[in-house]
Amino acid sequence: MAYLNASKGKAREGRQTAAVANAAAATAAAAAGATPTKAEYDALLADVNALRTKLNALLAAMRTSGQLAP
């Protein structure tokens, strides 16, 4: 188990992940009726894609700093 390896732990000690900016405010709102409109769906899809991009950036930064396995 890599996390029990003392030398690997010392190599990561004190290292920080590069900053990743916070996700922007959501643009989607609650659907106006029982069935969402195309615009409402597109807004939700844009928010999900933006969060996916942020999560991938955070994971990449953690891998680069050695806090997450490649």
PDB file of N, CA, C and O in Angstrom:
ATOM      1  N   MET A   1       0.842  -1.185   0.000  1.00  0.00           N
ATOM      2  CA  MET A   1       0.000   0.000   0.000  1.00  0.00           C
ATOM      3  C   MET A   1       0.885   1.246   0.000  1.00  0.00           C
ATOM      4  O   MET A   1       1.685   1.466   0.909  1.00  0.00           O
ATOM      5  N   ALA A   2       0.718   2.044  -1.037  1.00  0.00           N
ATOM      6  CA  ALA A   2       1.584   3.208  -1.217  1.00  0.00           C
ATOM      7  C   ALA A   2       1.498   4.191  -0.058  1.00  0.00           C
ATOM      8  O   ALA A   2       2.498   4.822   0.285  1.00  0.00           O
ATOM      9  N   TYR A   3       0.335   4.332   0.547  1.00  0.00           N
ATOM     10  CA  TYR A   3       0.203   5.324   1.613  1.00  0.00           C
ATOM     11  C   TYR A   3       0.926   4.902   2.884  1.00  0.00           C
ATOM     12  O   TYR A   3       1.111   5.721   3.784  1.00  0.00           O
ATOM     13  N   LEU A   4       1.337   3.646   2.977  1.00  0.00           N
ATOM     14  CA  LEU A   4       2.096   3.190   4.140  1.00  0.00           C
ATOM     15  C   LEU A   4       3.601   3.269   3.906  1.00  0.00           C
ATOM     16  O   LEU A   4       4.375   3.002   4.825  1.00  0.00           O
ATOM     17  N   ASN A   5       4.031   3.628   2.706  1.00  0.00           N
ATOM     18  CA  ASN A   5       5.441   3.731   2.377  1.00  0.00           C
ATOM     19  C   ASN A   5       5.982   5.048   2.923  1.00  0.00           C
ATOM     20  O   ASN A   5       5.627   6.126   2.445  1.00  0.00           O
ATOM     21  N   ALA A   6       6.842   4.947   3.928  1.00  0.00           N
ATOM     22  CA  ALA A   6       7.337   6.153   4.607  1.00  0.00           C
ATOM     23  C   ALA A   6       8.120   7.068   3.677  1.00  0.00           C
ATOM     24  O   ALA A   6       7.982   8.288   3.763  1.00  0.00           O
ATOM     25  N   SER A   7       8.934   6.513   2.794  1.00  0.00           N
ATOM     26  CA  SER A   7       9.736   7.369   1.913  1.00  0.00           C
ATOM     27  C   SER A   7       8.854   8.098   0.907  1.00  0.00           C
ATOM     28  O   SER A   7       9.121   9.257   0.590  1.00  0.00           O
ATOM     29  N   LYS A   8       7.826   7.458   0.403  1.00  0.00           N
ATOM     30  CA  LYS A   8       6.903   8.127  -0.522  1.00  0.00           C
ATOM     31  C   LYS A   8       6.124   9.222   0.205  1.00  0.00           C
ATOM     32  O   LYS A   8       5.880  10.291  -0.355  1.00  0.00           O
ATOM     33  N   GLY A   9       5.741   8.957   1.438  1.00  0.00           N
ATOM     34  CA  GLY A   9       5.032   9.963   2.223  1.00  0.00           C
ATOM     35  C   GLY A   9       5.889  11.196   2.479  1.00  0.00           C
ATOM     36  O   GLY A   9       5.395  12.321   2.406  1.00  0.00           O
ATOM     37  N   LYS A  10       7.160  10.992   2.775  1.00  0.00           N
ATOM     38  CA  LYS A  10       8.076  12.123   3.003  1.00  0.00           C
ATOM     39  C   LYS A  10       8.234  12.944   1.729  1.00  0.00           C
ATOM     40  O   LYS A  10       8.355  14.167   1.797  1.00  0.00           O
ATOM     41  N   ALA A  11       8.234  12.297   0.579  1.00  0.00           N
ATOM     42  CA  ALA A  11       8.389  13.019  -0.691  1.00  0.00           C
ATOM     43  C   ALA A  11       7.193  13.938  -0.950  1.00  0.00           C
ATOM     44  O   ALA A  11       7.338  14.980  -1.588  1.00  0.00           O
ATOM     45  N   ARG A  12       6.020  13.553  -0.459  1.00  0.00           N
ATOM     46  CA  ARG A  12       4.816  14.369  -0.676  1.00  0.00           C
ATOM     47  C   ARG A  12       4.571  15.363   0.454  1.00  0.00           C
ATOM     48  O   ARG A  12       3.752  16.271   0.309  1.00  0.00           O
ATOM     49  N   GLU A  13       5.251  15.209   1.546  1.00  0.00           N
ATOM     50  CA  GLU A  13       5.011  16.051   2.717  1.00  0.00           C
ATOM     51  C   GLU A  13       5.262  17.518   2.399  1.00  0.00           C
ATOM     52  O   GLU A  13       6.298  17.867   1.834  1.00  0.00           O
ATOM     53  N   GLY A  14       4.338  18.353   2.752  1.00  0.00           N
ATOM     54  CA  GLY A  14       4.482  19.786   2.561  1.00  0.00           C
ATOM     55  C   GLY A  14       4.173  20.272   1.158  1.00  0.00           C
ATOM     56  O   GLY A  14       4.242  21.474   0.902  1.00  0.00           O
ATOM     57  N   ARG A  15       3.838  19.380   0.245  1.00  0.00           N
ATOM     58  CA  ARG A  15       3.517  19.800  -1.124  1.00  0.00           C
ATOM     59  C   ARG A  15       2.056  20.191  -1.198  1.00  0.00           C
ATOM     60  O   ARG A  15       1.198  19.589  -0.552  1.00  0.00           O
ATOM     61  N   GLN A  16       1.794  21.199  -1.987  1.00  0.00           N
ATOM     62  CA  GLN A  16       0.418  21.658  -2.162  1.00  0.00           C
ATOM     63  C   GLN A  16       0.017  21.539  -3.615  1.00  0.00           C
ATOM     64  O   GLN A  16       0.846  21.612  -4.522  1.00  0.00           O
ATOM     65  N   THR A  17      -1.259  21.357  -3.809  1.00  0.00           N
ATOM     66  CA  THR A  17      -1.808  21.339  -5.156  1.00  0.00           C
ATOM     67  C   THR A  17      -1.927  22.779  -5.645  1.00  0.00           C
ATOM     68  O   THR A  17      -2.240  23.683  -4.870  1.00  0.00           O
ATOM     69  N   ALA A  18      -1.677  22.982  -6.928  1.00  0.00           N
ATOM     70  CA  ALA A  18      -1.849  24.314  -7.517  1.00  0.00           C
ATOM     71  C   ALA A  18      -3.300  24.757  -7.350  1.00  0.00           C
ATOM     72  O   ALA A  18      -4.221  23.941  -7.360  1.00  0.00           O
ATOM     73  N   ALA A  19      -3.476  26.041  -7.200  1.00  0.00           N
ATOM     74  CA  ALA A  19      -4.824  26.581  -6.992  1.00  0.00           C
ATOM     75  C   ALA A  19      -5.700  26.351  -8.214  1.00  0.00           C
ATOM     76  O   ALA A  19      -5.257  26.502  -9.353  1.00  0.00           O
ATOM     77  N   VAL A  20      -6.936  25.986  -7.960  1.00  0.00           N
ATOM     78  CA  VAL A  20      -7.956  25.861  -8.999  1.00  0.00           C
ATOM     79  C   VAL A  20      -9.096  26.769  -8.565  1.00  0.00           C
ATOM     80  O   VAL A  20      -9.607  26.641  -7.453  1.00  0.00           O
ATOM     81  N   ALA A  21      -9.490  27.673  -9.430  1.00  0.00           N
ATOM     82  CA  ALA A  21     -10.535  28.643  -9.081  1.00  0.00           C
ATOM     83  C   ALA A  21     -11.856  27.944  -8.784  1.00  0.00           C
ATOM     84  O   ALA A  21     -12.139  26.870  -9.314  1.00  0.00           O
ATOM     85  N   ASN A  22     -12.651  28.564  -7.936  1.00  0.00           N
ATOM     86  CA  ASN A  22     -13.970  28.029  -7.608  1.00  0.00           C
ATOM     87  C   ASN A  22     -14.848  27.970  -8.848  1.00  0.00           C
ATOM     88  O   ASN A  22     -14.668  28.746  -9.786  1.00  0.00           O
ATOM     89  N   ALA A  23     -15.789  27.054  -8.843  1.00  0.00           N
ATOM     90  CA  ALA A  23     -16.752  26.956  -9.937  1.00  0.00           C
ATOM     91  C   ALA A  23     -17.642  28.197  -9.922  1.00  0.00           C
ATOM     92  O   ALA A  23     -17.958  28.743  -8.864  1.00  0.00           O
ATOM     93  N   ALA A  24     -18.032  28.620 -11.098  1.00  0.00           N
ATOM     94  CA  ALA A  24     -18.903  29.793 -11.214  1.00  0.00           C
ATOM     95  C   ALA A  24     -20.288  29.467 -10.678  1.00  0.00           C
ATOM     96  O   ALA A  24     -20.643  28.300 -10.511  1.00  0.00           O
ATOM     97  N   ALA A  25     -21.054  30.494 -10.416  1.00  0.00           N
ATOM     98  CA  ALA A  25     -22.422  30.309  -9.941  1.00  0.00           C
ATOM     99  C   ALA A  25     -23.253  29.587 -10.998  1.00  0.00           C
ATOM    100  O   ALA A  25     -23.046  29.769 -12.198  1.00  0.00           O
ATOM    101  N   ALA A  26     -24.176  28.783 -10.547  1.00  0.00           N
ATOM    102  CA  ALA A  26     -25.042  28.046 -11.469  1.00  0.00           C
ATOM    103  C   ALA A  26     -25.892  29.009 -12.285  1.00  0.00           C
ATOM    104  O   ALA A  26     -26.352  30.037 -11.789  1.00  0.00           O
ATOM    105  N   THR A  27     -26.086  28.650 -13.546  1.00  0.00           N
ATOM    106  CA  THR A  27     -26.930  29.471 -14.419  1.00  0.00           C
ATOM    107  C   THR A  27     -28.312  28.858 -14.592  1.00  0.00           C
ATOM    108  O   THR A  27     -29.248  29.540 -15.008  1.00  0.00           O
ATOM    109  N   ALA A  28     -28.441  27.588 -14.278  1.00  0.00           N
ATOM    110  CA  ALA A  28     -29.730  26.916 -14.425  1.00  0.00           C
ATOM    111  C   ALA A  28     -30.658  27.309 -13.277  1.00  0.00           C
ATOM    112  O   ALA A  28     -30.214  27.608 -12.169  1.00  0.00           O
ATOM    113  N   ALA A  29     -31.934  27.300 -13.568  1.00  0.00           N
ATOM    114  CA  ALA A  29     -32.958  27.581 -12.554  1.00  0.00           C
ATOM    115  C   ALA A  29     -33.993  26.465 -12.600  1.00  0.00           C
ATOM    116  O   ALA A  29     -33.998  25.649 -13.522  1.00  0.00           O
ATOM    117  N   ALA A  30     -34.844  26.436 -11.629  1.00  0.00           N
ATOM    118  CA  ALA A  30     -35.896  25.422 -11.606  1.00  0.00           C
ATOM    119  C   ALA A  30     -36.787  25.568 -12.840  1.00  0.00           C
ATOM    120  O   ALA A  30     -37.061  26.678 -13.297  1.00  0.00           O
ATOM    121  N   ALA A  31     -37.226  24.446 -13.361  1.00  0.00           N
ATOM    122  CA  ALA A  31     -38.090  24.460 -14.547  1.00  0.00           C
ATOM    123  C   ALA A  31     -39.382  25.202 -14.235  1.00  0.00           C
ATOM    124  O   ALA A  31     -39.937  25.094 -13.142  1.00  0.00           O
ATOM    125  N   ALA A  32     -39.842  25.953 -15.219  1.00  0.00           N
ATOM    126  CA  ALA A  32     -41.055  26.753 -15.034  1.00  0.00           C
ATOM    127  C   ALA A  32     -42.301  25.879 -15.018  1.00  0.00           C
ATOM    128  O   ALA A  32     -43.297  26.238 -14.390  1.00  0.00           O
ATOM    129  N   GLY A  33     -42.261  24.747 -15.694  1.00  0.00           N
ATOM    130  CA  GLY A  33     -43.424  23.858 -15.750  1.00  0.00           C
ATOM    131  C   GLY A  33     -43.011  22.428 -15.476  1.00  0.00           C
ATOM    132  O   GLY A  33     -41.908  22.162 -14.998  1.00  0.00           O
ATOM    133  N   ALA A  34     -43.917  21.512 -15.787  1.00  0.00           N
ATOM    134  CA  ALA A  34     -43.656  20.101 -15.544  1.00  0.00           C
ATOM    135  C   ALA A  34     -42.564  19.566 -16.471  1.00  0.00           C
ATOM    136  O   ALA A  34     -41.803  18.676 -16.093  1.00  0.00           O
ATOM    137  N   THR A  35     -42.494  20.104 -17.666  1.00  0.00           N
ATOM    138  CA  THR A  35     -41.496  19.667 -18.642  1.00  0.00           C
ATOM    139  C   THR A  35     -40.507  20.793 -18.883  1.00  0.00           C
ATOM    140  O   THR A  35     -40.915  21.897 -19.244  1.00  0.00           O
ATOM    141  N   PRO A  36     -39.211  20.541 -18.693  1.00  0.00           N
ATOM    142  CA  PRO A  36     -38.225  21.600 -18.920  1.00  0.00           C
ATOM    143  C   PRO A  36     -38.158  21.995 -20.401  1.00  0.00           C
ATOM    144  O   PRO A  36     -38.348  21.161 -21.287  1.00  0.00           O
ATOM    145  N   THR A  37     -37.889  23.255 -20.645  1.00  0.00           N
ATOM    146  CA  THR A  37     -37.731  23.739 -22.017  1.00  0.00           C
ATOM    147  C   THR A  37     -36.312  23.428 -22.489  1.00  0.00           C
ATOM    148  O   THR A  37     -35.455  23.041 -21.695  1.00  0.00           O
ATOM    149  N   LYS A  38     -36.075  23.600 -23.775  1.00  0.00           N
ATOM    150  CA  LYS A  38     -34.734  23.388 -24.319  1.00  0.00           C
ATOM    151  C   LYS A  38     -33.743  24.350 -23.670  1.00  0.00           C
ATOM    152  O   LYS A  38     -32.619  23.956 -23.358  1.00  0.00           O
ATOM    153  N   ALA A  39     -34.137  25.583 -23.465  1.00  0.00           N
ATOM    154  CA  ALA A  39     -33.248  26.574 -22.845  1.00  0.00           C
ATOM    155  C   ALA A  39     -32.894  26.162 -21.416  1.00  0.00           C
ATOM    156  O   ALA A  39     -31.745  26.300 -20.996  1.00  0.00           O
ATOM    157  N   GLU A  40     -33.872  25.659 -20.674  1.00  0.00           N
ATOM    158  CA  GLU A  40     -33.604  25.206 -19.301  1.00  0.00           C
ATOM    159  C   GLU A  40     -32.658  24.005 -19.301  1.00  0.00           C
ATOM    160  O   GLU A  40     -31.741  23.925 -18.483  1.00  0.00           O
ATOM    161  N   TYR A  41     -32.890  23.083 -20.218  1.00  0.00           N
ATOM    162  CA  TYR A  41     -32.025  21.917 -20.334  1.00  0.00           C
ATOM    163  C   TYR A  41     -30.604  22.341 -20.714  1.00  0.00           C
ATOM    164  O   TYR A  41     -29.631  21.863 -20.131  1.00  0.00           O
ATOM    165  N   ASP A  42     -30.494  23.230 -21.684  1.00  0.00           N
ATOM    166  CA  ASP A  42     -29.176  23.691 -22.128  1.00  0.00           C
ATOM    167  C   ASP A  42     -28.414  24.397 -21.015  1.00  0.00           C
ATOM    168  O   ASP A  42     -27.196  24.249 -20.908  1.00  0.00           O
ATOM    169  N   ALA A  43     -29.124  25.168 -20.181  1.00  0.00           N
ATOM    170  CA  ALA A  43     -28.476  25.844 -19.051  1.00  0.00           C
ATOM    171  C   ALA A  43     -27.950  24.825 -18.050  1.00  0.00           C
ATOM    172  O   ALA A  43     -26.846  24.974 -17.527  1.00  0.00           O
ATOM    173  N   LEU A  44     -28.734  23.802 -17.786  1.00  0.00           N
ATOM    174  CA  LEU A  44     -28.301  22.749 -16.861  1.00  0.00           C
ATOM    175  C   LEU A  44     -27.105  21.993 -17.436  1.00  0.00           C
ATOM    176  O   LEU A  44     -26.155  21.688 -16.714  1.00  0.00           O
ATOM    177  N   LEU A  45     -27.151  21.695 -18.715  1.00  0.00           N
ATOM    178  CA  LEU A  45     -26.045  20.996 -19.363  1.00  0.00           C
ATOM    179  C   LEU A  45     -24.765  21.831 -19.317  1.00  0.00           C
ATOM    180  O   LEU A  45     -23.683  21.289 -19.094  1.00  0.00           O
ATOM    181  N   ALA A  46     -24.877  23.121 -19.520  1.00  0.00           N
ATOM    182  CA  ALA A  46     -23.711  24.008 -19.452  1.00  0.00           C
ATOM    183  C   ALA A  46     -23.114  24.003 -18.041  1.00  0.00           C
ATOM    184  O   ALA A  46     -21.893  23.979 -17.884  1.00  0.00           O
ATOM    185  N   ASP A  47     -23.971  24.026 -17.018  1.00  0.00           N
ATOM    186  CA  ASP A  47     -23.485  23.987 -15.632  1.00  0.00           C
ATOM    187  C   ASP A  47     -22.759  22.677 -15.340  1.00  0.00           C
ATOM    188  O   ASP A  47     -21.696  22.679 -14.719  1.00  0.00           O
ATOM    189  N   VAL A  48     -23.326  21.569 -15.784  1.00  0.00           N
ATOM    190  CA  VAL A  48     -22.698  20.262 -15.556  1.00  0.00           C
ATOM    191  C   VAL A  48     -21.348  20.195 -16.265  1.00  0.00           C
ATOM    192  O   VAL A  48     -20.372  19.703 -15.698  1.00  0.00           O
ATOM    193  N   ASN A  49     -21.291  20.687 -17.495  1.00  0.00           N
ATOM    194  CA  ASN A  49     -20.024  20.674 -18.227  1.00  0.00           C
ATOM    195  C   ASN A  49     -18.982  21.572 -17.568  1.00  0.00           C
ATOM    196  O   ASN A  49     -17.799  21.232 -17.558  1.00  0.00           O
ATOM    197  N   ALA A  50     -19.395  22.704 -17.022  1.00  0.00           N
ATOM    198  CA  ALA A  50     -18.459  23.591 -16.328  1.00  0.00           C
ATOM    199  C   ALA A  50     -17.915  22.920 -15.071  1.00  0.00           C
ATOM    200  O   ALA A  50     -16.723  23.028 -14.781  1.00  0.00           O
ATOM    201  N   LEU A  51     -18.773  22.231 -14.322  1.00  0.00           N
ATOM    202  CA  LEU A  51     -18.312  21.518 -13.125  1.00  0.00           C
ATOM    203  C   LEU A  51     -17.375  20.377 -13.497  1.00  0.00           C
ATOM    204  O   LEU A  51     -16.396  20.125 -12.795  1.00  0.00           O
ATOM    205  N   ARG A  52     -17.663  19.693 -14.585  1.00  0.00           N
ATOM    206  CA  ARG A  52     -16.795  18.611 -15.059  1.00  0.00           C
ATOM    207  C   ARG A  52     -15.400  19.151 -15.384  1.00  0.00           C
ATOM    208  O   ARG A  52     -14.393  18.530 -15.047  1.00  0.00           O
ATOM    209  N   THR A  53     -15.351  20.299 -16.034  1.00  0.00           N
ATOM    210  CA  THR A  53     -14.080  20.920 -16.377  1.00  0.00           C
ATOM    211  C   THR A  53     -13.299  21.289 -15.115  1.00  0.00           C
ATOM    212  O   THR A  53     -12.091  21.065 -15.048  1.00  0.00           O
ATOM    213  N   LYS A  54     -13.979  21.849 -14.119  1.00  0.00           N
ATOM    214  CA  LYS A  54     -13.321  22.217 -12.858  1.00  0.00           C
ATOM    215  C   LYS A  54     -12.793  20.985 -12.132  1.00  0.00           C
ATOM    216  O   LYS A  54     -11.674  20.988 -11.619  1.00  0.00           O
ATOM    217  N   LEU A  55     -13.604  19.938 -12.093  1.00  0.00           N
ATOM    218  CA  LEU A  55     -13.185  18.709 -11.419  1.00  0.00           C
ATOM    219  C   LEU A  55     -11.964  18.118 -12.104  1.00  0.00           C
ATOM    220  O   LEU A  55     -11.027  17.689 -11.431  1.00  0.00           O
ATOM    221  N   ASN A  56     -11.961  18.088 -13.423  1.00  0.00           N
ATOM    222  CA  ASN A  56     -10.804  17.561 -14.150  1.00  0.00           C
ATOM    223  C   ASN A  56      -9.562  18.406 -13.897  1.00  0.00           C
ATOM    224  O   ASN A  56      -8.466  17.859 -13.782  1.00  0.00           O
ATOM    225  N   ALA A  57      -9.705  19.720 -13.809  1.00  0.00           N
ATOM    226  CA  ALA A  57      -8.572  20.601 -13.515  1.00  0.00           C
ATOM    227  C   ALA A  57      -8.026  20.327 -12.119  1.00  0.00           C
ATOM    228  O   ALA A  57      -6.812  20.301 -11.920  1.00  0.00           O
ATOM    229  N   LEU A  58      -8.910  20.125 -11.163  1.00  0.00           N
ATOM    230  CA  LEU A  58      -8.486  19.831  -9.797  1.00  0.00           C
ATOM    231  C   LEU A  58      -7.765  18.490  -9.728  1.00  0.00           C
ATOM    232  O   LEU A  58      -6.724  18.381  -9.080  1.00  0.00           O
ATOM    233  N   LEU A  59      -8.303  17.475 -10.386  1.00  0.00           N
ATOM    234  CA  LEU A  59      -7.652  16.169 -10.392  1.00  0.00           C
ATOM    235  C   LEU A  59      -6.283  16.240 -11.060  1.00  0.00           C
ATOM    236  O   LEU A  59      -5.330  15.627 -10.579  1.00  0.00           O
ATOM    237  N   ALA A  60      -6.175  16.972 -12.151  1.00  0.00           N
ATOM    238  CA  ALA A  60      -4.888  17.125 -12.831  1.00  0.00           C
ATOM    239  C   ALA A  60      -3.871  17.829 -11.928  1.00  0.00           C
ATOM    240  O   ALA A  60      -2.705  17.437 -11.882  1.00  0.00           O
ATOM    241  N   ALA A  61      -4.312  18.866 -11.210  1.00  0.00           N
ATOM    242  CA  ALA A  61      -3.417  19.573 -10.299  1.00  0.00           C
ATOM    243  C   ALA A  61      -2.947  18.666  -9.169  1.00  0.00           C
ATOM    244  O   ALA A  61      -1.786  18.725  -8.761  1.00  0.00           O
ATOM    245  N   MET A  62      -3.841  17.833  -8.667  1.00  0.00           N
ATOM    246  CA  MET A  62      -3.470  16.900  -7.598  1.00  0.00           C
ATOM    247  C   MET A  62      -2.490  15.847  -8.102  1.00  0.00           C
ATOM    248  O   MET A  62      -1.575  15.451  -7.381  1.00  0.00           O
ATOM    249  N   ARG A  63      -2.682  15.396  -9.338  1.00  0.00           N
ATOM    250  CA  ARG A  63      -1.729  14.426  -9.894  1.00  0.00           C
ATOM    251  C   ARG A  63      -0.355  15.064 -10.087  1.00  0.00           C
ATOM    252  O   ARG A  63       0.667  14.439  -9.807  1.00  0.00           O
ATOM    253  N   THR A  64      -0.332  16.284 -10.555  1.00  0.00           N
ATOM    254  CA  THR A  64       0.929  16.989 -10.786  1.00  0.00           C
ATOM    255  C   THR A  64       1.708  17.183  -9.490  1.00  0.00           C
ATOM    256  O   THR A  64       2.935  17.084  -9.475  1.00  0.00           O
ATOM    257  N   SER A  65       0.989  17.461  -8.401  1.00  0.00           N
ATOM    258  CA  SER A  65       1.674  17.697  -7.119  1.00  0.00           C
ATOM    259  C   SER A  65       2.023  16.402  -6.389  1.00  0.00           C
ATOM    260  O   SER A  65       2.695  16.429  -5.358  1.00  0.00           O
ATOM    261  N   GLY A  66       1.568  15.275  -6.920  1.00  0.00           N
ATOM    262  CA  GLY A  66       1.868  13.996  -6.287  1.00  0.00           C
ATOM    263  C   GLY A  66       0.894  13.598  -5.202  1.00  0.00           C
ATOM    264  O   GLY A  66       1.122  12.610  -4.504  1.00  0.00           O
ATOM    265  N   GLN A  67      -0.189  14.343  -5.044  1.00  0.00           N
ATOM    266  CA  GLN A  67      -1.178  14.011  -4.019  1.00  0.00           C
ATOM    267  C   GLN A  67      -2.173  12.968  -4.492  1.00  0.00           C
ATOM    268  O   GLN A  67      -2.948  12.436  -3.697  1.00  0.00           O
ATOM    269  N   LEU A  68      -2.153  12.673  -5.783  1.00  0.00           N
ATOM    270  CA  LEU A  68      -3.064  11.688  -6.357  1.00  0.00           C
ATOM    271  C   LEU A  68      -2.269  10.864  -7.353  1.00  0.00           C
ATOM    272  O   LEU A  68      -1.474  11.408  -8.119  1.00  0.00           O
ATOM    273  N   ALA A  69      -2.476   9.566  -7.346  1.00  0.00           N
ATOM    274  CA  ALA A  69      -1.750   8.705  -8.275  1.00  0.00           C
ATOM    275  C   ALA A  69      -2.078   9.070  -9.718  1.00  0.00           C
ATOM    276  O   ALA A  69      -3.211   9.443 -10.024  1.00  0.00           O
ATOM    277  N   PRO A  70      -1.099   8.965 -10.599  1.00  0.00           N
ATOM    278  CA  PRO A  70      -1.334   9.295 -12.022  1.00  0.00           C
ATOM    279  C   PRO A  70      -2.319   8.359 -12.694  1.00  0.00           C
ATOM    280  O   PRO A  70      -2.610   8.517 -13.880  1.00  0.00           O
TER     281      PRO A  70
END
